[in-house]
């Protein structure tokens, strides 16, 4: 069976280095607020170009903390609105509603799966305070038009960069395009830890200072609590793994691009719609390679019978989830069609050429 993602193989690429760093960290006796986290935050700043990086416990908390910090700074308040793509993973929405703000859903562009920037301005009201862009599946979404809209209406641009670390727009890396960005280092991400981990990047020093305090019980000084904060900190063990893997990220993203290019050139089946290769190959890091098929469920079973594991990202859109009954009646036909048809193929730096060819042949033989 070709696994959708063989995490064991992915991490064994760096086995010696990871084991050495974990042992060093274990023996140090320092498991929070140590040198590994400090080094990773510096490394992430250097990699993205952002001035500040704050490690968090996970990617959802990274987004929650950005919004929470804006509230503490008086730039947002409960009941305000944040524009967000309708077809994102639910974490993007949860970060908004957990802060008692209102998500305003925008349909995606069908060929990129990313938010349709052309429809943002028509959804702006007096309560709109931010646009959360999601670099979905690993493809950067940004434009001068988006920046102009944000400037015109005094909106913050928050990047959900959970899936696109290493992607670029006009030579600028995701995580350094908007006012603040949330990262996830969940093990299956392009840069994955061996447990939950996340981070925020921003060029806003005051925002960074506030987020750092909020993530530590709302405290800048021990036992002195300025805010009603959270406990959301990147631990030393996860930071140690990330410090080992970050220098290899660009090479591993390059391998993902090679596989995506092969799929795009060699899969020739009229029943299957492929994602478009972007003009700028650096704009996509192919966290996921997502095809569409009207007989998606039958295709998935067919691939399993051919020894190929696939996943569905995501079977139910946020506005159809039981958690959001208030949105269940929303009419979002593009989003709903996408969620009924999408199927994610294996794509990872440990996938072999023979496995890629086998997957391609199986898709071409699907009737």
C-alpha atoms as one frame of an Amber mdcrd trajectory, in Angstrom:
protein
   0.000   0.000   0.000   1.296   3.464  -0.917   0.499   5.517   2.170  -0.991
   8.962   1.753   1.846  10.229   3.932   4.508   7.990   5.454   5.471  10.084
   8.491   7.904   7.490   9.733   9.906   7.716   6.490   9.695  11.502   6.492
  11.233  11.745   9.951  13.739   8.943   9.397  15.316  11.156   6.713  16.688
  13.165   9.645  16.863  10.393  12.239  20.421  10.874  13.487  20.116  14.648
  13.827  16.692  14.498  15.478  17.705  11.827  17.970  20.858  13.756  18.871
  18.955  16.988  19.460  16.178  15.290  21.435  18.727  13.612  23.685  20.587
  16.886  24.191  17.323  18.653  25.035  16.207  15.869  27.365  19.500  15.982
  29.242  19.429  19.778  29.475  16.602  19.665  32.008  15.038  22.731  30.341
  11.766  21.925  28.575  10.108  25.343  28.241  11.531  28.807  27.489  14.920
  27.356  26.586  17.517  27.704  23.880  15.750  25.453  21.356  12.623  27.635
  21.239  14.688  30.807  21.168  16.757  29.404  18.303  13.699  28.267  16.368
  12.010  31.649  16.682  15.181  33.277  15.342  15.393  30.703  12.545  11.753
  31.249  11.575  12.298  35.018  11.430  15.341  34.504   9.233  13.465  32.083
   6.966  10.292  34.141   6.497  11.814  37.616   6.684   9.432  38.617   9.474
  10.798  40.642  12.403   9.104  38.651  15.185   8.228  34.991  15.738   6.452
  33.566  18.776   6.207  29.818  19.309   2.762  28.491  20.274   1.304  25.131
  21.240  -0.414  24.623  17.873  -1.639  26.351  14.725  -5.171  27.048  15.941
  -3.802  28.840  18.997  -1.540  30.895  16.750  -4.590  32.292  14.950  -6.608
  32.631  18.169  -3.804  34.610  19.778  -3.465  37.031  16.859  -7.128  37.986
  17.102  -7.083  38.022  20.895  -4.099  40.375  20.840  -5.863  42.742  18.453
  -8.792  42.819  20.876  -6.492  43.587  23.828  -4.877  46.379  21.799  -8.318
  47.894  21.149  -8.241  47.308  17.398 -11.080  44.762  17.440 -13.996  44.055
  19.729 -16.560  41.323  20.213 -19.099  41.310  17.371 -16.655  42.589  14.763
 -16.309  40.700  11.482 -13.428  38.905   9.802 -13.672  37.884   6.157 -12.469
  34.320   5.555 -12.662  31.751   2.723 -15.701  29.474   2.984 -13.839  26.293
   2.005 -11.052  26.490   4.573 -10.354  23.965   7.313 -12.550  24.658  10.323
  -9.612  25.922  12.439  -9.679  29.238  10.563 -13.328  29.729  11.568 -12.815
  28.485  15.125 -10.117  31.091  15.734 -12.613  33.825  14.835 -15.654  32.572
  16.742 -13.595  31.617  19.812 -12.872  35.341  20.148 -16.573  36.197  19.770
 -16.044  37.695  16.331 -18.133  36.901  13.270 -16.741  34.994  10.256 -17.932
  36.349   6.900 -17.543  33.602   4.307 -16.274  34.230   0.772 -16.416  31.627
  -2.005 -13.108  30.417  -3.481 -11.783  30.475  -7.015 -12.503  26.930  -8.319
  -9.145  26.501 -10.069  -6.925  27.561  -7.140  -9.236  26.736  -4.185  -8.107
  30.054  -2.646 -10.310  32.980  -1.616 -11.722  35.014  -4.513 -10.174  38.413
  -3.815 -12.580  40.010  -6.305 -15.521  39.334  -3.981 -13.997  40.647  -0.755
 -14.895  44.327  -0.991 -18.622  43.690  -1.504 -18.722  41.915   1.885 -17.076
  44.720   3.880 -19.243  46.486   6.460 -18.606  48.979   9.253 -17.854  45.996
  11.538 -15.243  44.415   9.262 -11.813  44.555  10.876  -9.730  41.963   9.018
  -9.380  39.579   6.113  -8.022  36.149   6.968  -6.378  34.746   3.860  -5.702
  31.003   3.833  -2.876  29.751   1.638  -4.866  26.592   1.081  -3.150  23.340
   0.105   0.175  25.212  -0.031  -0.519  27.929  -2.631   0.135  31.563  -1.732
  -2.815  33.910  -2.191  -2.077  37.613  -2.285  -2.289  40.592  -4.638  -1.801
  44.332  -4.789  -5.577  44.565  -5.052  -5.931  42.817  -1.686  -3.391  45.172
  -0.132  -5.241  48.187  -1.599  -8.590  46.951  -0.237  -7.061  46.478   3.208
  -5.478  49.940   3.143  -8.669  51.588   1.900 -10.842  50.071   4.630  -8.187
  49.984   7.381  -8.286  46.190   7.618  -5.723  43.810   9.055  -4.545  40.995
   6.803  -4.142  37.803   8.827  -2.461  34.867   7.103  -3.489  31.325   7.923
  -0.164  29.855   6.859  -0.724  26.381   8.280  -0.158  24.700   4.911   2.169
  26.925   2.910   5.455  27.509   4.716   8.066  28.227   2.048   5.620  29.492
  -0.592   6.245  32.952  -2.042   4.384  35.837  -3.634   6.598  38.167  -5.690
   9.638  36.835  -3.866   8.155  37.428  -0.382   7.499  34.342   1.714   4.117
  33.570   3.194   4.138  34.551   6.827   5.513  37.952   5.857   2.794  39.179
   3.483   0.128  40.419   5.874   0.081  42.024   9.305   0.396  38.718  11.156
   0.473  35.023  10.303  -0.322  31.777  12.078   1.697  28.614  11.380   0.974
  24.987  12.182   3.730  22.422  12.590   1.378  19.472  13.019   3.387  16.342
  12.105   1.851  16.019   8.638   2.719  19.557   7.532   5.609  20.326   5.137
   7.540  21.385   8.231   6.224  19.009  10.867   7.079  18.479  14.508   6.540
  15.152  16.308   3.475  16.494  18.100   1.419  19.672  18.107   3.305  22.918
  17.549   2.697  26.324  16.000   3.942  29.896  15.713   2.983  33.474  14.925
   5.068  35.815  12.780   4.578  39.570  12.512   6.458  42.794  11.855   4.324
  44.571  14.468   6.459  44.702  17.633   3.589  45.712  19.921   1.408  42.907
  18.585   4.244  40.409  19.076   4.786  41.545  22.671   1.071  41.187  23.404
   0.841  37.733  21.807   3.863  36.504  23.742   2.230  37.592  27.008  -1.193
  36.177  26.089   0.339  32.800  25.259   1.898  32.681  28.726  -1.223  33.106
  30.892  -1.362  36.786  29.950   1.890  37.394  31.794   5.083  39.243  30.889
   6.422  38.902  34.435   5.970  35.726  36.465   2.829  35.801  38.636   1.892
  39.219  37.270  -0.988  38.819  34.809  -1.712  41.755  32.545  -4.273  39.897
  30.398  -6.719  37.009  30.662  -4.405  34.808  28.686  -3.933  31.239  27.513
  -1.377  28.524  28.123  -0.042  28.015  24.609   3.703  27.604  24.385   6.019
  25.793  22.016   8.015  23.259  24.029  11.738  22.586  23.728  11.381  19.065
  22.298   9.206  20.193  19.382  11.453  23.192  18.757  14.488  20.872  18.662
  12.873  18.774  15.915  11.852  21.875  13.957  15.372  23.305  14.180  16.703
  20.115  12.583  14.096  20.009   9.810  13.818  23.683   8.804  17.145  23.772
   6.856  15.856  20.871   4.702  12.451  22.420   3.998  13.262  24.062   0.657
  14.689  20.828  -0.770  11.682  18.856   0.400   9.296  21.447  -1.064  11.248
  21.174  -4.335  10.571  17.429  -4.395   6.875  18.116  -3.871   6.948  20.478
  -6.861   8.582  17.792  -9.006   5.822  15.320  -8.169   3.080  17.888  -8.751
   4.553  18.786 -12.137   4.644  15.090 -13.099   1.016  14.573 -12.049  -0.093
  17.667 -13.968   1.714  16.539 -17.110   0.946  12.830 -17.049  -2.548  12.365
 -15.606  -4.819  12.333 -18.646  -8.309  11.308 -17.618 -11.321  13.418 -18.630
 -13.157  12.306 -15.468 -10.504  13.962 -13.313  -9.896  17.710 -12.923  -6.323
  18.566 -11.967  -5.104  21.619 -10.047  -3.432  24.205 -12.239   0.333  24.626
 -12.159   0.957  28.259 -11.160   3.052  30.484 -13.445   5.418  31.114 -10.552
   6.349  27.658  -9.271   7.622  29.195  -6.026   4.095  30.327  -5.147   3.056
  26.733  -4.351   4.645  24.211  -1.981   2.046  21.492  -2.649   1.224  20.562
   0.913  -1.660  18.777  -0.771  -2.213  17.762  -4.391  -5.989  17.946  -4.719
  -7.883  16.642  -7.725 -11.619  16.811  -8.382 -13.881  14.029  -9.607 -17.679
  13.865  -9.723 -17.414  10.188  -8.751 -14.949  10.944  -5.974 -16.015   8.189
  -3.577 -15.875   5.487  -6.260 -12.471   6.782  -7.376 -11.175   6.624  -3.824
 -12.276   2.995  -3.443 -10.765   2.147  -6.818  -7.428   3.618  -5.747  -7.501
   1.640  -2.486  -8.011  -1.534  -4.529  -4.876  -0.509  -6.458  -2.848  -0.094
  -3.283  -3.074   3.727  -3.089  -4.269   5.576   0.005  -5.915   8.980  -0.460
  -7.632  11.450   1.860 -10.454  13.976   1.510  -9.622  17.580   2.496 -12.365
  18.240   3.568 -15.598  16.214   3.356 -17.837  18.766   5.127 -17.405  22.543
   4.731 -17.460  24.656   7.919 -20.881  26.158   7.232 -22.414  22.673   7.084
 -20.897  21.503  10.367 -23.124  20.801  13.382 -20.947  23.210  15.388 -22.173
  26.095  13.204 -25.929  25.544  12.925 -26.355  29.300  12.474 -24.557  28.955
   9.106 -26.200  25.738   7.924 -28.606  27.540   5.592 -25.900  29.554   3.821
 -25.903  29.044   0.051 -22.284  28.544  -1.061 -22.492  26.396  -4.212 -18.824
  26.555  -5.240 -17.645  25.543  -1.778 -20.202  22.745  -1.554 -19.298  21.378
  -4.996 -15.604  21.395  -4.105 -16.150  19.503  -0.859 -18.157  16.809  -2.679
 -15.508  16.278  -5.368 -12.033  16.810  -3.883  -9.543  14.004  -3.336  -5.956
  14.418  -2.134  -3.293  12.230  -3.755  -0.083  11.128  -2.048   2.609  13.786
  -2.377   5.619  13.929  -0.086   9.406  14.109  -0.262   9.689  10.356   0.425
   7.433   9.263  -2.435   9.511   7.370  -5.009   9.401   7.855  -8.777   7.983
   4.351  -9.189   5.199   5.110  -6.713   4.361   8.341  -8.524   4.185   6.453
 -11.837   1.962   3.767 -10.302  -0.447   6.391  -8.941  -0.539   8.162 -12.302
  -1.192   4.954 -14.240  -3.979   3.950 -11.889  -5.704   7.325 -12.316  -5.409
   7.124 -16.085  -7.004   3.658 -16.046  -9.986   4.742 -13.954 -13.214   4.367
 -15.942
